[in-house]
Amino acid sequence: MTTQHIPFRYDFVGSFLRPSALKKARLDFADGKISREELTSVEDEAIRDLVSKQKALGYHVISDGEFRRATWHLDFMWGFEGVGHSPTKTGLPFHDEAAMLDDTYLTGKVRLSSPHPFVEHFRFLRQFEDENTVAKLTIPAPAQFLEQMIMPFAAENTAKYYSSSVDLMEDIAAGYKAFIKEVYAAGCRNLQFDDCSWGMCCDPLATLYFGTDEKGLQDVMEKLLKINNMAIEGKPEDLRINTHVCRGNFHSTYANSGAYDKVASTLFARENVNAYYLEFDDERSGGFEPLKSVSGDKMVVLGLITTKSPVLEDKETVIARIKEATKYLPLDRLCLSPQCGFASCEIGNKLSEEEQWAKLKLVREIAEEVWG
């Protein structure tokens, strides 16, 4: 089924709750109690079990659940030369909780360290593709990488190595192009850019976050758009690159709020992806009207099922919301998924594995009823 592409009518974003055995193994490895080989063996077994469950539920896309990562984005950045990290002392300010993620910063010029570890991660996953399923790889968007290094808290350090954002953008984009070439050679035909940078731009406090004014924020958005398109430019024709736009997902908390209106004419109209996985699980995401800006024949995956709560959504309510979205985009260009992953970081969201699978079962049931 490698000629098939995501998104499917019922889909998911990428990350899954880590099984307890995997969490223990990763802690044991960090404490020096087990070897890297022993940890990899536990990861391999957990991924085999995850893929088996994804297939059993009837999904046509498989992922490794991001089981080999501490976070959805930083581990990927650490695979590049010129990127360092250390335990955070304060954490990132999420709603009601600080996300204790490693501080990640430049230590030199950005360059792909070849081969990137994620290429081998994908090779392991790809062996489970069959006539009914395709494997997808999730990585942070180039814009997310750029944002990590140009935010006010990072700008002074970044200036040690880059006198202009243009040079930094060129190096990041070149690194992504090299990675895309590597992972394509490994058989990847479905790649997903996960991107919180646009969620920050939507937020009422966006100018404060980026240390600028409204005009400066427009300049920031142009850079985010440009670096994503730079990385995509020249990709193989049969490689599908989609993006998930997120407002933060840590331990069932969020980082940002705001409707898509502010970014629609940039992100939806001009980013050269094939599809958008969008959060629409609560009032923080606003309405569907910005979908009018989605250009060409690009698809939209409506994230109407929340991963932040174990409570199952009402089926008829979700179906009504899909119908509402068709006022702005035809039904044949829409799909359904949870709004985000279930465990963007190892800690995971506040629901059980059983509740996780119930959410995905509901997504499939609704999609089959709506699209047949």
C-alpha positions as CSV (number, residue, x, y, z in Angstrom):
1,M,0.0,0.0,0.0
2,T,3.0,2.3,-0.2
3,T,1.4,4.1,-3.2
4,Q,-1.3,5.3,-0.9
5,H,-1.0,8.6,1.0
6,I,-2.2,10.1,4.2
7,P,-4.5,11.6,5.2
8,F,-7.2,8.9,5.4
9,R,-10.8,9.6,6.3
10,Y,-10.1,8.4,9.8
11,D,-6.6,9.2,10.9
12,F,-4.5,10.2,13.9
13,V,-1.7,12.7,14.6
14,G,1.1,10.5,15.7
15,S,2.0,10.1,19.3
16,F,0.5,7.4,21.7
17,L,0.6,6.9,25.4
18,R,3.8,5.1,26.5
19,P,3.2,1.7,28.0
20,S,4.4,1.3,31.6
21,A,7.2,-1.1,30.6
22,L,8.6,1.4,28.1
23,K,8.5,4.2,30.7
24,K,10.4,2.1,33.2
25,A,13.0,1.1,30.6
26,R,13.7,4.7,29.6
27,L,14.1,5.6,33.3
28,D,16.4,2.7,33.9
29,F,18.5,3.7,30.9
30,A,18.7,7.2,32.1
31,D,19.9,5.9,35.5
32,G,22.5,3.6,33.9
33,K,20.7,0.4,35.0
34,I,20.2,-1.0,31.4
35,S,22.2,-0.6,28.2
36,R,21.1,1.2,25.0
37,E,20.6,-2.2,23.4
38,E,18.3,-3.3,26.2
39,L,16.3,-0.1,25.9
40,T,16.0,-0.5,22.1
41,S,14.7,-4.0,22.6
42,V,12.0,-2.8,24.9
43,E,11.1,0.1,22.4
44,D,11.0,-2.4,19.5
45,E,8.6,-4.7,21.3
46,A,6.4,-1.7,22.4
47,I,6.2,-0.5,18.8
48,R,5.3,-3.9,17.5
49,D,2.5,-4.1,19.9
50,L,1.3,-0.6,19.1
51,V,1.3,-1.2,15.3
52,S,-0.6,-4.5,15.9
53,K,-3.3,-2.5,17.8
54,Q,-3.5,0.2,15.1
55,K,-4.1,-2.4,12.5
56,A,-6.6,-4.3,14.6
57,L,-8.7,-1.1,14.9
58,G,-8.7,-0.9,11.1
59,Y,-6.5,2.2,10.6
60,H,-4.7,2.5,7.3
61,V,-1.9,4.5,8.7
62,I,0.7,3.3,11.2
63,S,3.2,5.2,13.4
64,D,5.7,4.2,16.0
65,G,3.8,6.4,18.6
66,E,7.0,8.5,19.0
67,F,8.0,5.8,21.5
68,R,11.8,6.4,21.0
69,R,11.5,10.1,21.9
70,A,11.3,12.2,25.0
71,T,9.4,14.9,23.2
72,W,7.6,15.3,19.8
73,H,10.2,17.8,18.5
74,L,13.4,18.3,20.5
75,D,14.8,14.8,19.9
76,F,14.7,15.5,16.2
77,M,16.6,18.8,16.7
78,W,19.2,17.0,18.8
79,G,20.1,14.9,15.8
80,F,21.6,17.9,14.1
81,E,25.1,19.2,14.5
82,G,25.2,22.6,16.2
83,V,22.3,21.8,18.6
84,G,22.8,21.2,22.3
85,H,20.5,20.7,25.2
86,S,20.4,20.6,29.0
87,P,17.7,20.0,31.7
88,T,15.4,23.0,32.1
89,K,15.3,24.8,35.4
90,T,12.0,26.6,34.9
91,G,10.0,24.9,32.1
92,L,7.8,26.3,29.5
93,P,4.6,28.1,30.7
94,F,1.6,25.9,29.8
95,H,-1.9,26.6,31.1
96,D,-1.8,25.7,34.9
97,E,1.5,23.7,34.5
98,A,5.1,24.2,33.5
99,A,6.3,21.8,30.8
100,M,9.7,20.5,32.0
101,L,11.4,20.0,28.6
102,D,15.2,20.2,28.0
103,D,16.5,23.7,27.1
104,T,17.5,23.3,23.5
105,Y,19.9,25.8,21.9
106,L,22.6,26.4,19.3
107,T,26.2,25.4,19.9
108,G,27.4,26.1,16.4
109,K,26.3,26.1,12.8
110,V,23.3,23.9,12.0
111,R,24.1,20.9,9.9
112,L,22.5,17.5,9.5
113,S,24.4,14.8,11.4
114,S,24.1,12.0,8.9
115,P,22.5,9.5,9.2
116,H,19.9,11.1,11.4
117,P,18.6,8.7,14.1
118,F,15.1,9.1,12.9
119,V,15.9,7.4,9.6
120,E,16.6,4.2,11.3
121,H,13.5,4.7,13.4
122,F,11.5,4.8,10.2
123,R,13.2,1.8,8.7
124,F,12.0,-0.2,11.7
125,L,8.4,1.0,11.4
126,R,8.3,0.5,7.6
127,Q,8.7,-3.2,7.8
128,F,5.1,-3.4,9.2
129,E,3.6,-1.8,6.1
130,D,1.3,-4.2,4.3
131,E,-1.4,-4.1,1.6
132,N,-3.7,-2.2,4.0
133,T,-1.4,0.2,5.7
134,V,1.2,2.9,5.1
135,A,3.8,4.2,7.7
136,K,4.1,7.9,8.4
137,L,6.9,9.7,10.1
138,T,6.2,12.8,12.3
139,I,8.9,15.4,12.7
140,P,8.8,19.1,13.9
141,A,8.3,21.6,11.1
142,P,11.3,23.7,10.0
143,A,9.4,26.6,11.3
144,Q,9.3,25.0,14.8
145,F,13.1,24.5,14.6
146,L,13.5,28.2,13.6
147,E,11.2,29.4,16.3
148,Q,13.1,27.5,18.9
149,M,16.2,29.5,18.0
150,I,14.8,33.0,17.4
151,M,12.5,33.4,20.4
152,P,13.5,36.3,22.7
153,F,14.9,33.8,25.3
154,A,17.2,32.2,22.7
155,A,18.1,35.2,20.4
156,E,21.2,36.3,22.3
157,N,22.7,32.8,22.2
158,T,21.8,32.3,18.5
159,A,23.5,35.6,17.6
160,K,26.8,34.0,18.6
161,Y,26.6,31.8,15.5
162,Y,24.3,33.6,13.1
163,S,24.4,37.3,12.4
164,S,21.2,37.1,10.4
165,S,18.0,34.9,10.5
166,V,18.4,34.5,6.7
167,D,21.6,32.4,7.2
168,L,20.0,30.4,9.9
169,M,17.0,29.7,7.8
170,E,19.1,28.6,4.9
171,D,21.1,26.1,7.1
172,I,18.0,24.7,8.7
173,A,16.2,24.3,5.3
174,A,19.4,22.6,3.9
175,G,19.4,20.2,6.8
176,Y,15.8,19.3,6.3
177,K,16.3,18.8,2.6
178,A,19.2,16.4,3.4
179,F,17.0,14.6,5.9
180,I,14.1,14.3,3.5
181,K,16.5,12.8,0.9
182,E,17.7,10.2,3.5
183,V,14.3,9.2,4.8
184,Y,12.9,9.0,1.3
185,A,15.7,6.6,0.3
186,A,14.6,4.6,3.4
187,G,11.1,4.2,1.8
188,C,9.2,7.1,3.5
189,R,6.4,8.4,1.3
190,N,4.3,10.1,4.1
191,L,6.0,12.8,6.2
192,Q,4.3,15.0,8.7
193,F,5.5,18.4,9.9
194,D,4.3,19.1,13.4
195,D,4.1,22.8,14.0
196,C,3.3,24.9,17.2
197,S,4.7,28.1,15.7
198,W,1.4,29.0,14.0
199,G,-0.5,28.3,17.2
200,M,1.7,30.9,18.9
201,C,1.0,33.4,16.1
202,C,-2.8,32.8,16.6
203,D,-2.6,33.7,20.3
204,P,-3.7,37.1,21.6
205,L,-0.3,37.5,23.3
206,A,1.7,36.6,20.1
207,T,3.4,39.9,19.9
208,L,4.6,39.5,23.5
209,Y,5.9,36.0,22.8
210,F,7.9,37.1,19.8
211,G,9.0,40.4,21.4
212,T,7.6,42.5,18.5
213,D,4.6,44.5,17.3
214,E,1.8,43.5,14.8
215,K,4.0,44.5,11.8
216,G,6.8,42.5,13.3
217,L,4.5,39.5,13.8
218,Q,3.6,39.6,10.1
219,D,7.4,39.5,9.3
220,V,7.7,36.5,11.7
221,M,4.9,34.7,9.9
222,E,6.5,35.3,6.5
223,K,9.7,33.7,7.8
224,L,7.8,30.7,9.2
225,L,6.1,30.2,5.9
226,K,9.3,30.7,3.9
227,I,11.4,28.2,5.8
228,N,8.7,25.5,5.6
229,N,8.4,26.1,1.8
230,M,12.2,26.1,1.4
231,A,12.4,22.7,3.0
232,I,9.6,21.3,0.9
233,E,10.9,22.7,-2.4
234,G,12.2,20.1,-4.7
235,K,10.8,17.1,-2.8
236,P,10.2,13.9,-4.7
237,E,6.8,14.0,-6.5
238,D,5.5,10.9,-4.7
239,L,6.4,12.1,-1.2
240,R,3.4,13.5,0.7
241,I,4.2,16.2,3.2
242,N,1.4,17.3,5.5
243,T,1.4,19.4,8.6
244,H,-0.3,19.4,12.0
245,V,-0.9,22.8,13.6
246,C,-0.9,22.7,17.3
247,R,-1.5,25.0,20.3
248,G,0.6,22.9,22.7
249,N,-0.1,19.5,24.2
250,F,1.5,18.6,27.5
251,H,-0.1,16.5,30.2
252,S,-3.5,17.5,29.0
253,T,-2.6,21.2,29.2
254,Y,-2.2,23.7,26.4
255,A,0.1,26.7,25.7
256,N,-1.9,28.9,23.3
257,S,-5.4,30.0,22.3
258,G,-6.8,31.8,19.3
259,A,-8.7,31.1,16.1
260,Y,-7.0,30.5,12.8
261,D,-8.2,33.8,11.3
262,K,-4.9,35.6,11.9
263,V,-2.8,33.0,10.0
264,A,-5.2,31.7,7.4
265,S,-4.1,33.9,4.5
266,T,-0.5,32.9,5.1
267,L,-0.6,29.3,6.4
268,F,-3.7,27.9,4.6
269,A,-3.3,29.8,1.4
270,R,0.5,29.7,0.8
271,E,2.2,26.8,2.6
272,N,3.0,24.1,0.1
273,V,1.8,21.1,2.0
274,N,-0.7,18.5,0.9
275,A,-2.9,18.6,4.0
276,Y,-3.5,20.2,7.3
277,Y,-4.2,18.4,10.6
278,L,-6.1,21.1,12.5
279,E,-7.2,21.4,16.1
280,F,-10.9,22.1,16.5
281,D,-11.6,20.3,19.8
282,D,-12.8,23.3,21.9
283,E,-13.5,27.0,21.8
284,R,-9.8,28.0,21.8
285,S,-9.6,27.0,18.1
286,G,-12.4,29.3,16.9
287,G,-14.7,28.5,14.0
288,F,-14.3,26.9,10.6
289,E,-14.6,30.1,8.5
290,P,-10.8,30.3,8.0
291,L,-10.9,27.1,6.0
292,K,-12.1,29.2,3.1
293,S,-8.4,30.2,2.7
294,V,-7.2,26.6,2.1
295,S,-5.9,26.8,-1.4
296,G,-5.9,24.4,-4.3
297,D,-7.0,20.8,-3.6
298,K,-5.3,20.6,-0.2
299,M,-7.0,18.4,2.4
300,V,-8.0,19.3,5.9
301,V,-8.2,16.8,8.8
302,L,-10.6,18.1,11.4
303,G,-9.3,17.4,14.9
304,L,-12.7,17.2,16.6
305,I,-11.9,14.5,19.2
306,T,-9.8,15.8,22.1
307,T,-6.9,13.8,23.4
308,K,-6.8,16.0,26.5
309,S,-9.7,14.4,28.2
310,P,-10.9,10.8,28.6
311,V,-14.6,11.8,28.1
312,L,-15.9,10.4,24.8
313,E,-17.5,13.0,22.5
314,D,-21.1,12.7,21.4
315,K,-21.2,11.2,18.0
316,E,-24.0,13.3,16.6
317,T,-22.4,16.5,17.9
318,V,-19.2,15.7,16.0
319,I,-21.1,14.8,12.8
320,A,-22.9,18.1,13.1
321,R,-19.6,19.9,13.3
322,I,-18.3,18.1,10.3
323,K,-21.4,19.3,8.4
324,E,-20.8,22.8,9.6
325,A,-17.2,22.7,8.2
326,T,-18.6,21.8,4.8
327,K,-19.9,25.3,4.5
328,Y,-16.3,26.3,3.9
329,L,-14.6,23.2,2.4
330,P,-16.2,20.3,0.4
331,L,-16.8,17.1,2.3
332,D,-14.5,15.2,0.0
333,R,-11.6,17.4,1.1
334,L,-12.2,16.7,4.8
335,C,-11.1,13.9,7.1
336,L,-11.4,13.3,10.9
337,S,-8.8,12.7,13.6
338,P,-8.1,13.5,17.3
339,Q,-7.0,17.1,17.7
340,C,-3.4,16.1,18.6
341,G,-1.3,13.2,19.8
342,F,-2.0,11.4,23.0
343,A,1.5,11.8,24.4
344,S,3.5,14.7,22.7
345,C,5.9,14.1,25.6
346,E,6.7,11.0,27.6
347,I,4.5,12.0,30.4
348,G,1.4,11.6,28.2
349,N,-2.1,13.1,28.6
350,K,-4.5,12.4,31.4
351,L,-6.3,9.3,30.1
352,S,-5.7,5.6,30.1
353,E,-4.6,3.5,27.2
354,E,-8.1,1.9,27.1
355,E,-9.6,5.4,26.9
356,Q,-7.1,6.3,24.1
357,W,-8.2,3.4,22.0
358,A,-11.9,4.2,22.7
359,K,-11.2,7.7,21.2
360,L,-9.7,6.2,18.1
361,K,-12.6,3.7,17.7
362,L,-15.0,6.6,17.9
363,V,-13.1,8.5,15.2
364,R,-13.4,5.5,12.9
365,E,-17.1,5.0,13.6
366,I,-17.9,8.6,12.8
367,A,-15.8,8.6,9.7
368,E,-17.4,5.5,8.3
369,E,-20.9,7.0,9.0
370,V,-20.0,10.3,7.4
371,W,-18.0,9.2,4.4
372,G,-19.2,5.6,4.0
